Amino acid sequence: MIELRIGGAIEQEEDFTSRLLQSISDRFNQARFGGLVWSSKVLTSKGHGAQERIIGADFMSVLSMQHPDMRFTKGFLAQAKFVRGKAVIDDRLREQCRRMLNVSADSFVFVYLADAVRVAGALAVAGAGPRSTLQGVYTVDIVEFFGLHLRCLIGDQAIRDATPETLDELARAAEMAIPRFGLALVASPSG
């Protein structure tokens, strides 16, 4: 996948995302893990009511395990960023991360670099300082990320299908979950 990008065959973020997700899907299908199913959906990004504009994510991923020893279905949301040079985190990306986080705490930014795919937590990106870069935010390699996902350290049970219907349900639930009152605990250095 990365060689294709470096060679110039893939020049657009959407193309890379589609090929990356297809590659991951192919690997899962070839491995034939007993009871393990992985699916994904690239969200629509054009036009009024585009899913990306509402949710903030470029894609969603769902992992389901139906095995006698373990049963679960969970997923995550992700915004993808195709990085050339130094990538300053702009207000648009921060807002996309906030929208994803309103839907699920299991939201991430997939950073497409020239030589690797790295994954950052959306919370870290949304809270990054005004001159922060994607290269300066803590990330993990994509292989490590999916290892954590498979080990059940990453995943939201509310994201149970990679379908438009699940997206609609998540968006409605996020709208209803906005609290009217809250308690804020703030930590600041003394002195």
C-alpha positions in Angstrom: 0.0 0.0 0.0 2.6 2.5 1.0 4.8 1.9 -2.0 1.8 2.7 -4.3 1.5 6.1 -2.6 5.2 6.9 -2.8 5.3 6.0 -6.4 2.4 8.4 -7.1 -0.2 5.9 -8.1 -2.4 7.1 -5.3 -2.6 10.9 -5.0 -5.9 11.4 -3.2 -6.8 10.7 0.4 -10.1 9.1 -0.6 -8.4 6.7 -3.0 -5.8 5.7 -0.4 -8.5 5.2 2.3 -10.6 2.9 0.0 -7.5 0.9 -1.0 -6.3 0.7 2.6 -9.7 -0.6 3.8 -9.9 -3.1 1.0 -6.4 -4.3 1.8 -7.3 -4.8 5.5 -10.5 -6.6 4.5 -8.6 -8.9 2.1 -6.2 -9.8 4.8 -9.0 -10.6 7.3 -10.8 -12.7 4.6 -7.5 -14.6 3.7 -6.7 -15.3 7.3 -10.0 -17.0 7.9 -10.1 -16.3 11.7 -12.7 -18.5 13.2 -15.8 -16.4 14.0 -14.0 -13.1 13.3 -15.5 -10.7 10.8 -14.2 -7.2 9.9 -16.2 -4.7 7.9 -15.8 -1.0 7.0 -17.6 1.8 5.3 -16.2 4.9 3.7 -18.6 7.8 4.6 -20.1 10.0 2.0 -18.4 13.4 1.8 -20.1 15.3 -0.9 -23.4 17.1 -1.0 -26.0 18.3 1.5 -26.3 15.9 4.4 -23.0 14.1 3.7 -22.2 11.7 6.4 -18.7 13.1 7.0 -20.1 16.6 7.6 -22.5 15.2 10.2 -20.3 12.7 12.0 -16.8 14.1 11.2 -15.4 10.8 10.1 -14.1 9.6 6.8 -14.7 6.0 7.6 -16.0 3.6 10.2 -14.8 0.1 11.0 -16.6 -2.8 12.8 -15.1 -6.0 14.2 -17.3 -8.9 15.2 -16.3 -12.0 17.0 -18.8 -14.9 17.3 -16.9 -17.7 18.9 -17.9 -20.2 21.6 -15.2 -18.6 23.9 -15.9 -15.0 23.1 -18.6 -12.9 21.6 -18.5 -9.1 20.8 -19.2 -6.6 18.1 -17.5 -3.2 18.3 -16.2 -0.4 16.1 -14.5 2.9 15.7 -14.7 6.1 13.7 -11.8 7.6 11.8 -10.8 10.7 10.0 -8.0 10.3 7.5 -5.3 12.8 6.7 -3.0 12.6 3.8 0.2 14.3 5.0 2.8 15.9 2.7 5.4 17.8 4.7 4.6 19.3 8.1 0.9 19.0 8.8 -0.4 21.7 11.2 -3.6 20.7 13.0 -6.1 23.2 11.7 -9.5 24.2 13.1 -11.4 22.1 10.6 -9.6 18.9 11.7 -10.2 19.8 15.4 -13.9 20.3 14.6 -14.1 17.0 12.8 -12.5 15.3 15.8 -15.0 17.0 18.2 -17.9 15.8 16.0 -16.5 12.2 16.0 -16.0 12.4 19.8 -19.6 13.5 20.3 -20.6 10.2 18.7 -17.9 7.9 20.1 -14.9 8.1 22.4 -13.4 5.5 20.1 -12.5 8.0 17.4 -9.1 8.3 15.7 -7.1 10.1 13.0 -5.4 7.9 10.5 -2.3 9.8 9.3 -1.0 8.8 5.9 2.7 9.6 5.8 5.1 8.9 3.0 6.5 5.8 4.7 3.8 4.7 7.1 0.3 4.9 8.4 0.1 6.2 12.0 -3.0 6.5 14.2 -3.7 9.2 16.7 -6.5 9.5 19.2 -9.1 12.1 18.1 -9.1 13.5 21.7 -5.3 14.3 21.4 -5.8 16.0 18.0 -8.9 18.0 19.2 -7.0 19.2 22.2 -3.7 20.0 20.5 -2.3 23.5 20.7 -2.6 26.1 17.9 0.7 25.3 16.2 0.7 21.6 16.8 1.4 19.2 14.0 0.1 15.7 13.3 3.7 14.5 13.5 3.9 15.9 17.1 0.8 14.2 18.4 1.3 10.7 20.0 0.5 8.0 17.4 0.9 4.3 17.1 1.7 2.3 13.9 -1.4 0.9 12.1 -0.3 -2.7 12.9 -0.1 -1.9 16.6 -3.5 -0.1 16.4 -5.3 -3.1 14.9 -3.5 -5.4 17.5 -5.1 -3.3 20.2 -8.4 -3.4 18.4 -8.3 -7.2 18.2 -7.3 -7.5 21.8 -10.5 -5.5 22.8 -8.6 -2.4 24.1 -10.2 -0.3 21.3 -13.8 -0.4 20.2 -17.3 1.0 20.9 -20.1 -1.5 21.3 -22.6 1.1 19.9 -20.8 0.9 16.5 -22.1 -2.5 15.6 -22.6 -2.3 11.8 -20.8 -0.5 9.1 -24.0 0.8 7.6 -25.7 4.2 7.1 -28.4 3.1 9.5 -25.9 2.7 12.3 -24.5 6.1 11.5 -28.0 7.7 11.7 -28.6 5.9 15.1 -25.2 7.2 16.4 -25.9 10.7 15.3 -29.4 10.7 17.0 -28.0 9.2 20.2 -25.2 11.9 20.3 -27.8 14.7 19.9 -29.9 13.3 22.7 -26.9 12.8 25.0 -26.0 16.4 25.3 -26.2 17.2 29.0 -28.0 20.2 30.3 -25.9 20.3 33.5 -22.4 19.1 34.2 -19.5 19.1 36.6 -16.1 20.2 35.3 -12.9 19.2 37.2 -10.0 21.3 36.1 -6.4 20.6 37.0 -3.8 23.4 36.7 -0.2 23.7 37.9 0.1 25.6 41.2 2.4 28.4 41.7 
